[in-house]
Amino acid sequence: MSKKVFFFLAVFVALSQAALYAGHEGTTAAPFLKIAIGARPTALGESFVGVADDANALYWNPAGLANLDSLETTLTAAALFEDIYYGFAGVSKNIPKLKGSLGFSVTYLGMDKMKGFDASGNPASDYTARDTAVGVSYGRRLMENVSLGGTIKTIRQEIETESAGGFGIDLGALYRLDKIGAGITIRNIGPAMGFHEKFSLPMSLRIGASYMLRQNLMLCSDINLPFDYDPSLHIGGEYLYKDVIAFRLGAKTTNIKSLGAVSAITAGFGLKIEKMSFDYVLSPYGDLGVSHRISLGVKFGR
């Protein structure tokens, strides 16, 4: 089976699963898989599918790994709300023998211990909850300007003494020509999972584009089409000053209905020191407060 036939067959299978979501808005399993990773992509209004030019491609578009020519690592830490913490770690390496790049990633969502109560309201043992996903990714150039990629990941959710497990697959494609980039991903293809009742994974189709307006100014945009919620628009811009400091601004429509217009804005900055990069983003969430994310990236080799 040719690579093109395999890819389009996978797209067909993913889209056919959309029927599983009919009438089940907001009831998907493992919602932590929806949380954006990487301070840089988040600052760009969570639009990165058509960019995917660093190790953050592990989450956003694994096809972008094919264009990374060295060993790259990324680490993201986020303080969300009510003592909830989120982290992502990933590494990607070009391997000539595999004719592409191989990547590995770990996603974690956890919280501090909470006081437990029984059905009568009496104090019980404290408990905690955590979600994890471990993924292996591969990206390869199909043609000079076109690359394909995929990720397979194991998913586990735990709360108190109960746990649930499953797996998911992400597929992506990326096209680059001079100043233009265009990408498409299908995320979280997989069987239903859950504790007592099983629900489908939060599948989504995402289309993105990027354009280098000038050598140091990039514009990008994504359209997110989740199968369990309303579509959303994401836009962002990045200005790089003397290849050292990056200023980023973005907007997204994801939470406007529930959290207000202020939740649409994202802003951040980045610092590059030789082969290391430090990125920060601030994301307001209305009455819930403000989320802060920081990321550290390192490139080895060229």
DAHU-V488072 format. One record per residue. N is the residue number from 1. RES is the residue in three letters. SS is DSSP state (~ for helix, > for strand, _ for the rest). NEAR is the number of other ideal C-beta (glycine too) atoms within 8 Angstrom. Layout:
{{N:RES:SS:NEAR} {N:RES:SS:NEAR}}
//
This chain:
{{1:MET:_:4} {2:SER:_:5} {3:LYS:~:7} {4:LYS:~:7} {5:VAL:~:8} {6:PHE:~:9} {7:PHE:~:11} {8:PHE:~:8} {9:LEU:~:9} {10:ALA:~:12} {11:VAL:~:10} {12:PHE:~:8} {13:VAL:~:9} {14:ALA:~:12} {15:LEU:~:9} {16:SER:~:7} {17:GLN:~:12} {18:ALA:~:9} {19:ALA:~:6} {20:LEU:~:9} {21:TYR:~:13} {22:ALA:_:6} {23:GLY:_:4} {24:HIS:_:11} {25:GLU:_:7} {26:GLY:_:6} {27:THR:_:6} {28:THR:_:13} {29:ALA:>:14} {30:ALA:_:15} {31:PRO:~:7} {32:PHE:~:10} {33:LEU:~:13} {34:LYS:~:8} {35:ILE:_:8} {36:ALA:_:8} {37:ILE:_:11} {38:GLY:_:16} {39:ALA:~:14} {40:ARG:~:17} {41:PRO:~:15} {42:THR:~:15} {43:ALA:~:18} {44:LEU:_:17} {45:GLY:_:14} {46:GLU:_:15} {47:SER:_:17} {48:PHE:_:17} {49:VAL:_:15} {50:GLY:_:16} {51:VAL:_:16} {52:ALA:_:17} {53:ASP:_:8} {54:ASP:_:11} {55:ALA:_:13} {56:ASN:_:15} {57:ALA:~:19} {58:LEU:~:15} {59:TYR:~:12} {60:TRP:~:14} {61:ASN:_:16} {62:PRO:~:17} {63:ALA:~:16} {64:GLY:~:19} {65:LEU:~:17} {66:ALA:~:14} {67:ASN:~:12} {68:LEU:_:15} {69:ASP:_:6} {70:SER:_:10} {71:LEU:>:10} {72:GLU:>:14} {73:THR:>:12} {74:THR:>:16} {75:LEU:>:11} {76:THR:>:14} {77:ALA:>:10} {78:ALA:>:12} {79:ALA:>:6} {80:LEU:_:8} {81:PHE:_:7} {82:GLU:_:5} {83:ASP:_:5} {84:ILE:>:9} {85:TYR:>:12} {86:TYR:>:12} {87:GLY:>:12} {88:PHE:>:14} {89:ALA:>:10} {90:GLY:>:15} {91:VAL:>:12} {92:SER:>:18} {93:LYS:>:10} {94:ASN:>:10} {95:ILE:>:8} {96:PRO:~:5} {97:LYS:~:4} {98:LEU:~:9} {99:LYS:_:5} {100:GLY:>:12} {101:SER:>:14} {102:LEU:>:12} {103:GLY:>:19} {104:PHE:>:10} {105:SER:>:16} {106:VAL:>:12} {107:THR:>:15} {108:TYR:>:11} {109:LEU:>:13} {110:GLY:>:9} {111:MET:>:12} {112:ASP:_:5} {113:LYS:_:7} {114:MET:>:8} {115:LYS:>:6} {116:GLY:>:10} {117:PHE:>:7} {118:ASP:_:7} {119:ALA:_:3} {120:SER:_:4} {121:GLY:_:5} {122:ASN:_:6} {123:PRO:>:5} {124:ALA:>:6} {125:SER:>:4} {126:ASP:>:7} {127:TYR:>:9} {128:THR:_:11} {129:ALA:>:10} {130:ARG:>:10} {131:ASP:>:14} {132:THR:>:10} {133:ALA:>:15} {134:VAL:>:9} {135:GLY:>:15} {136:VAL:>:10} {137:SER:>:16} {138:TYR:>:14} {139:GLY:>:19} {140:ARG:>:12} {141:ARG:>:9} {142:LEU:_:8} {143:MET:_:5} {144:GLU:_:4} {145:ASN:_:6} {146:VAL:>:10} {147:SER:>:13} {148:LEU:>:15} {149:GLY:>:19} {150:GLY:>:11} {151:THR:>:14} {152:ILE:>:8} {153:LYS:>:13} {154:THR:>:9} {155:ILE:>:16} {156:ARG:>:10} {157:GLN:>:14} {158:GLU:>:8} {159:ILE:>:9} {160:GLU:_:7} {161:THR:_:2} {162:GLU:>:7} {163:SER:>:8} {164:ALA:>:10} {165:GLY:>:9} {166:GLY:>:13} {167:PHE:>:10} {168:GLY:>:15} {169:ILE:>:12} {170:ASP:>:15} {171:LEU:>:15} {172:GLY:>:18} {173:ALA:>:14} {174:LEU:>:18} {175:TYR:>:10} {176:ARG:>:8} {177:LEU:>:6} {178:ASP:_:3} {179:LYS:_:6} {180:ILE:>:10} {181:GLY:>:15} {182:ALA:>:11} {183:GLY:>:18} {184:ILE:>:11} {185:THR:>:16} {186:ILE:>:15} {187:ARG:>:11} {188:ASN:>:12} {189:ILE:>:14} {190:GLY:_:10} {191:PRO:_:6} {192:ALA:_:10} {193:MET:>:14} {194:GLY:_:9} {195:PHE:_:8} {196:HIS:_:3} {197:GLU:_:5} {198:LYS:_:6} {199:PHE:>:10} {200:SER:_:13} {201:LEU:>:16} {202:PRO:_:15} {203:MET:_:17} {204:SER:>:12} {205:LEU:>:12} {206:ARG:>:13} {207:ILE:>:10} {208:GLY:>:19} {209:ALA:>:11} {210:SER:>:13} {211:TYR:>:10} {212:MET:>:8} {213:LEU:>:7} {214:ARG:>:5} {215:GLN:_:4} {216:ASN:_:7} {217:LEU:>:11} {218:MET:>:11} {219:LEU:>:10} {220:CYS:>:18} {221:SER:>:14} {222:ASP:>:15} {223:ILE:>:11} {224:ASN:>:13} {225:LEU:>:9} {226:PRO:>:12} {227:PHE:_:12} {228:ASP:_:12} {229:TYR:_:5} {230:ASP:_:5} {231:PRO:_:7} {232:SER:>:10} {233:LEU:>:10} {234:HIS:>:17} {235:ILE:>:12} {236:GLY:>:17} {237:GLY:>:12} {238:GLU:>:13} {239:TYR:>:9} {240:LEU:>:10} {241:TYR:>:9} {242:LYS:_:5} {243:ASP:_:6} {244:VAL:_:7} {245:ILE:>:10} {246:ALA:>:13} {247:PHE:>:8} {248:ARG:>:17} {249:LEU:>:11} {250:GLY:>:17} {251:ALA:>:11} {252:LYS:>:14} {253:THR:_:8} {254:THR:_:9} {255:ASN:_:10} {256:ILE:~:10} {257:LYS:~:5} {258:SER:~:5} {259:LEU:~:11} {260:GLY:_:6} {261:ALA:~:5} {262:VAL:~:8} {263:SER:~:13} {264:ALA:~:9} {265:ILE:>:9} {266:THR:>:17} {267:ALA:>:9} {268:GLY:>:14} {269:PHE:>:10} {270:GLY:>:13} {271:LEU:>:10} {272:LYS:>:10} {273:ILE:>:7} {274:GLU:_:4} {275:LYS:_:5} {276:MET:>:10} {277:SER:>:11} {278:PHE:>:11} {279:ASP:>:17} {280:TYR:>:13} {281:VAL:>:14} {282:LEU:>:10} {283:SER:>:11} {284:PRO:>:10} {285:TYR:_:12} {286:GLY:~:10} {287:ASP:~:5} {288:LEU:~:6} {289:GLY:_:7} {290:VAL:>:7} {291:SER:>:12} {292:HIS:>:10} {293:ARG:>:14} {294:ILE:>:11} {295:SER:>:16} {296:LEU:>:10} {297:GLY:>:14} {298:VAL:>:9} {299:LYS:>:9} {300:PHE:>:8} {301:GLY:_:6} {302:ARG:_:3}}
//
